[in-house]
């Protein structure tokens, strides 16, 4: 991880839509607000290792996904953005260790354009080659908790995490919940979370 000397503009789209959640990793963040990020969707296609460390997940249960972002031309997601002090960046980076960080443009409420760092989807090969020192490092971070692929197209949202994301969106009003449901997709990249919840009434239950 490169040394950062100044504050970093962060863009969040899942649980970071809630300022309280963002402050767990970035206690001294400033300028928290909502913005629009064009040409991206949310997609629940990353195995959440933190879920495995907190709870024993049945191997047959595919509900183990956390949320990533994916480029999709013409799409748009409403996100949060805030400034992360340089000395708090390492903790946020560690929290999001299995994501790829990219710079994206966002649109402010007044129509002006800004830029920030956002987590996006990756691949198992890319993660291992770029972030992992050796097999022991991977074992400590992932392998001791979970043995399969991290990025998958056949998993479903982890119920408690999906509820956290919905609560985060809901903190800004019902319009943002509707937007979240319609602009977020299952790992297949086709099924919206809105459709998933309508057809699986127990999706949010443990």
URDA-V129716 format. One record per pair of residues at least 6 apart in sequence whose C-alpha atoms are under 8 Angstrom apart, sorted by the first residue. I is the first residue (numbers start at 0). J is the second residue. If there is no record, write none. Layout:
I|J  I|J
This chain:
3|85  3|88  4|85  5|84  5|85  6|82  6|83  6|84  6|85  7|82  7|83  7|84  7|85  7|88  7|115  7|116  8|80  8|81  8|82  8|83  8|114  8|115  8|116  9|80  9|81  9|82  9|83  9|115  9|116  9|117  10|78  10|79  10|80  10|81  10|115  10|116  10|117  10|118  11|78  11|79  11|80  11|117  11|118  12|41  12|68  12|76  12|77  12|78  12|79  13|66  13|164  13|167  14|20  14|21  14|160  14|163  14|164  14|167  15|21  15|79  15|167  16|33  16|78  16|79  16|164  16|167  16|168  17|167  17|168  17|170  18|31  22|28  24|87  24|90  24|91  24|94  25|83  25|84  25|87  25|88  25|90  25|91  26|87  27|83  27|84  28|81  28|82  28|83  28|84  29|81  29|82  29|83  30|80  30|81  30|82  31|79  31|80  31|81  31|82  32|79  32|80  32|81  33|77  33|78  33|79  33|80  33|107  33|108  34|77  34|78  34|79  34|80  34|105  34|106  34|107  34|108  35|75  35|76  35|77  35|78  35|105  35|106  35|107  36|75  36|76  36|77  36|78  36|103  36|104  36|105  36|106  37|72  37|73  37|74  37|75  37|76  37|104  37|105  37|106  38|70  38|71  38|72  38|73  38|74  38|75  38|76  39|68  39|69  39|70  39|71  39|72  39|73  39|74  39|75  39|76  40|68  40|69  40|70  40|71  40|74  40|75  40|76  40|182  40|183  40|184  41|66  41|67  41|68  41|69  41|76  41|182  41|183  41|184  42|66  42|67  42|68  42|69  42|183  42|184  42|185  42|186  42|188  43|64  43|65  43|66  43|67  43|154  43|155  43|156  43|183  43|184  43|185  43|186  44|64  44|65  44|66  44|67  44|150  44|151  44|152  44|153  44|154  44|155  44|185  44|186  44|187  45|64  45|65  45|66  45|67  45|120  45|149  45|150  45|151  46|63  46|64  46|65  46|148  46|149  46|150  46|151  46|154  47|63  47|64  47|65  47|149  48|141  48|144  48|145  50|56  50|63  50|157  51|144  51|145  52|144  56|63  61|153  61|154  61|155  62|154  62|155  62|156  62|157  62|158  63|154  63|155  63|156  63|157  64|154  64|155  64|156  64|157  65|156  65|157  65|160  65|161  66|156  67|98  67|118  67|119  67|120  68|118  68|119  68|120  69|119  69|120  74|182  75|182  76|178  76|179  76|182  77|175  77|178  77|179  80|115  95|118  96|130  97|121  97|126  97|130  98|118  98|119  98|120  98|121  98|126  99|118  99|119  99|120  99|121  99|126  100|116  100|117  100|118  100|119  101|116  101|117  101|118  101|119  102|114  102|115  102|116  102|117  103|114  103|115  103|116  103|117  104|112  104|113  104|114  104|115  105|112  105|113  105|114  105|115  106|112  106|113  107|113  120|150  121|150  122|149  122|150  123|148  123|149  123|150  127|137  131|137  151|186  152|186  152|187  152|188  153|186  153|187  154|185  154|186  155|185  155|186  156|185  158|202  158|203  158|204  158|205  159|203  159|204  159|205  161|203  162|203  165|176  165|179  168|175  168|176  168|179  169|175  169|176  180|191  180|192  180|193  181|191  181|192  181|193  182|191  182|192  183|191  183|192  183|193  184|190  184|191  184|192  185|191  185|192  185|195  195|202  196|202
